[in-house]
Amino acid sequence: MGYDPELPCEDLPDIETVRQIVEDHQDVIQEIENISPENIWVVIHERCNGKGELHIYYDTVQNKEKILEIIGAETFFGVPYRLFNV
């Protein structure tokens, strides 16, 4: 699956858009973090000036699969995301 690339800055949405989408979909973020509350978290990452993406930290490959299943797309409601194993 083609998720996880680092997109060029001009392809990232505005940070305000990212914040709004995260706010609008707190239930989904909650669902992701509840897979393993101590070991999974979703963070808004402002990588470029005024542009953002989501960073999703996870512990196991099994949980990564569950996260991808919940998101079910290459973006989180239009926001690019990257996964990091911690």
C-alpha positions in Angstrom: 0.0 0.0 0.0 1.4 3.4 -0.9 1.0 5.3 2.4 3.9 6.8 4.4 5.8 8.8 1.8 7.1 12.2 2.8 5.2 14.6 0.6 6.7 17.8 -0.7 5.6 20.8 1.3 3.4 22.2 -1.4 1.3 19.0 -1.4 0.5 19.2 2.3 -2.7 20.8 3.6 -2.7 24.0 5.6 -2.2 23.3 9.3 -5.6 24.9 10.1 -7.3 22.4 7.8 -5.4 19.6 9.5 -6.5 20.8 13.0 -10.1 21.1 11.8 -10.2 17.6 10.3 -8.6 16.2 13.5 -11.2 18.0 15.6 -14.1 16.8 13.3 -12.9 13.2 13.5 -11.9 12.9 17.2 -14.0 9.7 17.3 -11.8 8.0 14.7 -8.6 9.2 16.4 -10.0 7.9 19.7 -10.7 4.5 18.0 -7.1 4.4 16.7 -5.5 5.3 20.1 -7.8 2.9 21.9 -6.3 -0.1 20.0 -3.5 0.2 22.5 -3.9 3.3 24.7 -0.4 3.3 26.2 1.4 2.6 22.9 -0.5 4.4 20.1 -0.9 8.1 19.6 -1.8 10.5 16.8 0.0 13.8 16.6 -0.5 16.8 14.3 2.9 17.5 12.8 3.7 20.9 11.3 6.5 20.0 9.0 6.6 23.0 6.7 5.7 26.5 7.4 1.9 26.5 8.0 1.5 23.0 6.4 0.8 19.8 8.3 0.3 16.1 8.3 -0.5 13.5 10.9 2.1 11.3 12.6 0.8 8.1 14.0 3.0 6.2 16.5 2.4 2.5 17.1 4.0 -0.4 18.8 3.4 -3.6 16.9 2.9 -4.7 13.2 -0.5 -6.1 14.3 -1.6 -2.8 15.6 -0.3 -1.0 12.5 -2.6 -3.3 10.5 -5.5 -2.3 12.7 -4.7 1.4 12.3 -4.6 1.1 8.5 -7.9 -0.9 8.7 -9.6 1.9 10.7 -8.3 4.7 8.4 -9.1 2.6 5.3 -7.5 5.1 2.9 -4.3 6.6 1.8 -5.1 9.8 3.7 -6.9 10.5 7.0 -10.0 12.3 5.6 -7.7 14.1 3.1 -4.8 14.7 5.5 -1.6 12.8 4.7 -0.3 10.6 7.5 2.9 8.8 8.3 3.4 5.8 10.6 6.2 5.4 13.0 7.1 2.2 14.9 8.1 3.1 18.5 
